[in-house]
């Protein structure tokens, strides 16, 4: 019978995705010969991301019992970016949002740090990057 540590090794990518999607992990234990994962994701989309990783790890997942619900009270994961020398809001928006002209979205996502397009950023500043 596999141990919890063996299951954690096999499903390491799934456990990483659970963390990355801010999925709440309520139970992680071995029951019989199966790994039991129970929890909730902030959205259906994030829940599906976890399931996609499960299916890519083991398409049959015969040794896994996974029950992940959706709980909209869980905050969605936040992406941040640490400003480096030479960065501009335009450059950061181009890199993370696909278009430099979307820099106002970064300003809006950082009301405590950025006021408008004239706001100065410094190396080491940590900015929230909104979803595109």
C-alpha positions as CSV (number, residue, x, y, z in Angstrom):
1,X,0.0,0.0,0.0
2,X,1.5,3.4,-1.0
3,X,2.3,5.8,1.8
4,X,1.2,9.5,2.0
5,X,4.8,10.5,1.1
6,X,4.7,8.3,-2.1
7,X,1.4,9.8,-3.1
8,X,2.7,13.3,-2.5
9,X,5.6,12.6,-4.7
10,X,3.4,11.2,-7.5
11,X,0.9,14.1,-7.3
12,X,3.5,16.8,-6.5
13,X,2.4,18.8,-9.6
14,X,-1.2,18.6,-8.4
15,X,-0.3,19.9,-4.9
16,X,1.7,22.7,-6.5
17,X,-1.4,23.7,-8.7
18,X,-3.6,23.6,-5.6
19,X,-1.3,26.2,-4.0
20,X,-1.0,28.2,-7.2
21,X,-4.7,28.4,-7.7
22,X,-5.3,29.3,-4.0
23,X,-7.4,26.2,-3.7
24,X,-8.2,25.5,0.0
25,X,-7.0,22.1,1.0
26,X,-9.3,20.7,3.7
27,X,-8.1,17.0,3.7
28,X,-5.1,15.2,2.3
29,X,-4.8,11.7,3.6
30,X,-4.6,8.0,2.5
31,X,-7.8,6.0,2.7
32,X,-7.3,2.3,1.8
33,X,-5.1,2.5,-1.3
34,X,-6.2,5.9,-2.4
35,X,-5.0,9.4,-1.8
36,X,-7.9,11.6,-0.7
37,X,-7.9,15.3,-1.6
38,X,-10.7,17.5,-0.5
39,X,-11.0,21.2,-0.7
40,X,-12.4,24.1,-2.6
41,X,-11.3,26.5,-5.3
42,X,-12.2,30.2,-5.7
43,X,-13.8,29.6,-9.1
44,X,-14.9,26.8,-11.5
45,X,-12.0,27.8,-13.9
46,X,-9.4,27.4,-11.1
47,X,-11.0,24.1,-10.1
48,X,-10.7,22.9,-13.7
49,X,-7.1,23.9,-13.7
50,X,-6.4,21.6,-10.8
51,X,-8.3,18.7,-12.5
52,X,-6.3,19.3,-15.7
53,X,-3.1,18.7,-13.8
54,X,-4.6,15.6,-12.1
55,X,-5.5,14.2,-15.6
56,X,-2.1,15.0,-17.0
57,X,-0.4,13.3,-14.0
58,X,-2.5,10.1,-14.2
59,X,-5.3,10.0,-16.8
60,X,-7.0,7.1,-14.9
61,X,-6.4,8.6,-11.4
62,X,-7.5,5.2,-10.0
63,X,-5.5,5.7,-6.9
64,X,-7.1,9.2,-6.2
65,X,-10.3,10.3,-4.7
66,X,-10.6,14.1,-5.3
67,X,-13.5,16.3,-4.2
68,X,-12.9,19.9,-5.0
69,X,-15.8,22.3,-4.8
70,X,-16.1,26.0,-5.5
71,X,-16.2,28.5,-2.8
72,X,-16.4,32.1,-4.1
73,X,-15.5,33.5,-0.7
74,X,-11.9,32.2,-1.2
75,X,-9.9,35.0,-2.8
76,X,-8.5,34.3,-6.3
77,X,-4.7,34.1,-6.5
78,X,-2.9,37.4,-6.9
79,X,0.0,37.8,-9.3
80,X,2.7,40.2,-8.3
81,X,5.7,41.6,-10.0
82,X,8.8,43.2,-8.4
83,X,10.0,46.2,-10.4
84,X,13.6,46.1,-11.8
85,X,15.8,48.9,-12.9
86,X,14.8,50.1,-16.4
87,X,11.1,49.0,-16.0
88,X,8.2,51.2,-16.9
89,X,4.5,50.6,-16.4
90,X,4.3,50.3,-20.2
91,X,7.0,47.7,-20.3
92,X,5.4,45.7,-17.4
93,X,2.0,45.8,-19.1
94,X,3.5,44.7,-22.4
95,X,5.2,41.8,-20.7
96,X,2.4,40.6,-18.4
97,X,-0.8,41.8,-20.1
98,X,0.4,41.5,-23.7
99,X,0.1,45.1,-24.6
100,X,1.8,48.2,-23.1
101,X,-1.2,50.4,-23.6
102,X,-3.0,48.3,-20.9
103,X,-0.8,49.9,-18.2
104,X,-3.8,51.8,-16.7
105,X,-5.0,48.3,-15.5
106,X,-1.8,48.0,-13.4
107,X,-2.4,51.5,-12.0
108,X,-6.0,50.5,-11.1
109,X,-4.8,47.3,-9.4
110,X,-2.4,49.2,-7.2
111,X,-4.4,52.1,-5.7
112,X,-2.2,52.4,-2.6
113,X,1.0,52.7,-4.7
114,X,0.0,54.3,-8.0
115,X,-2.2,57.3,-8.6
116,X,-1.9,57.9,-12.4
117,X,0.4,57.5,-15.4
118,X,2.8,60.0,-13.8
119,X,3.4,57.8,-10.8
120,X,7.0,56.8,-10.3
121,X,8.0,53.2,-9.8
122,X,11.3,52.1,-8.2
123,X,13.3,48.9,-8.3
124,X,12.0,46.7,-5.5
125,X,8.4,48.0,-5.7
126,X,6.0,45.1,-5.7
127,X,3.0,45.6,-8.0
128,X,-0.2,43.6,-8.3
129,X,-0.6,42.4,-11.9
130,X,-4.4,42.2,-12.8
131,X,-5.8,39.5,-14.9
132,X,-5.9,40.5,-18.5
